[in-house]
């Protein structure tokens, strides 16, 4: 069973700064690595799928990268609406079992 | 636009059953895999189950296997999660979510607002 860990648990930044969020897998994972954003009292929103593909309507300031066991979500310049919790998610090849990381909270410094 | 509306949550005693429903609109349900994902109060996300677009294939997280059943009635644009032998640790907000187009088993790309299930004596 693959375990995802995210770091840091909390990231305190100011608007305009660059955010770098890490997701590490306990073993080499497939290309099915996604990132979600969740704001308080809202459902999650898909940001990135397939490691580096932005979902429909997601601004270009969000980008995903990585391979093997280490993946990164980068927000190039934080907007006020980007302060939220971010989860990475992996899907096993087969059977297609999905696992979420514990999340990184990006809050305002 | 895609809309998913869950219902059926509530307070239930341990060992009892509950059926959640998710009414879909704004897309062709019969072409989409569908997921249930849950979130315990103040906690992270936990994927629960997925069904293929035709309902013939389903997968579950180990902790709910044999207790939960995901199903669908495309004629009613509805996906269900039948939950039995409920445990205190099943307490969570349950989200219905649509799989990203291209495969029934792609990750969720649209989510409902969730329905709260509380298991307590």
Interface residues (C-beta under 8 A of the other chain):
Chain A: X32 X34 X36 X38 X42 X43 X44 X45 X46 X49 X55 X56 X87 X89 X91 X95 X96 X97 X98 X99 X100 X101 X102 X103
Chain B: X35 X37 X44 X45 X46 X47 X50 X59 X61 X95 X100 X105 X106 X107 X108 X109 X110 X111 X112 X113 X114
